[in-house]
């Protein structure tokens, strides 16, 4: 094993350097997303489904909207559409447009976190895989004496904070490969129904008084998110008009996103991600200091 330590050290160092820019973006966007459960914590105002349906029909007569998100007080909703569909913020009683949709910080952070804004989800998955490998190789390098130096802090964080630091990359990798996540019910693919029709179908079978979002989903289905505290209940309405209950986000996703206990779990996810950021920064600074000293000696 000792003969492998130089190879593991080099592999650990270069894998970290090659993936550092992408990993930094993933970590920083993840820190922003950790506050989403904190901001959205608290009870939602009951929704008048009949009034909401009329307002949605008024706001989107062409039925082109792909996402409708309700405010927590139930007075407004935001529509997102592709092409020439309705977009902006609307009154939940009249359907009148009250303004453009505000800047969605969490939406931007999620897009950056999952595909780097350019559809590079594969690169996010690859970087997450490398991060898990870095944890494993760090353990194989063995326990080192802790010192008050950059490398000492790096080693100390890796050994003492690994349960927290490894939580988000491990659960993120599991999500990427659909391990431990809730399975979706089977349904035939088709064209998605209009959002207002989906709400009408679902309201006849389930309580939508805590409806939070309606959005088009894969295979032509439409997903409804009902904020059943502390977790969300998920439903699918297929293109054939069939209502299906999803298994929920699953514990792996809830651990990764910090949604298992509302505001508390969001703060926990934020704190657990800080050691990962510390490992990245101390590792980069250690390499830079060593690189600069080597250049000065030449």
Buried (B, 14 or more C-beta within 10 A) or exposed (E): EEEEEEEBBEBBBEBBEEBBEBBBBBBBBBBBBBBBBBEBBEEBBEBBBEBBBBBBBBBBEEBBBBBBBBBBEBEBBBBBBEEEBBBBBBBBBEBEBEEEBEEEEBEEBBBBBBBBEEEBEEBBBBBBBBBBBBBEBBEEBEEBEEEEEBBBBBBBBBBEBBEBBBBBBBBBBBBBEEEEBBEBEEBEEEEBBBBBBBBBBBBEEBBBBBBBBBBBBEBBBBBBBBBBEBBBBBBBBBBEEEBBEBEBBBEBBBBBBBBBBBBBBBBBBBEBBBBBBBBBBBBBBBBEEEEEEEEEEE
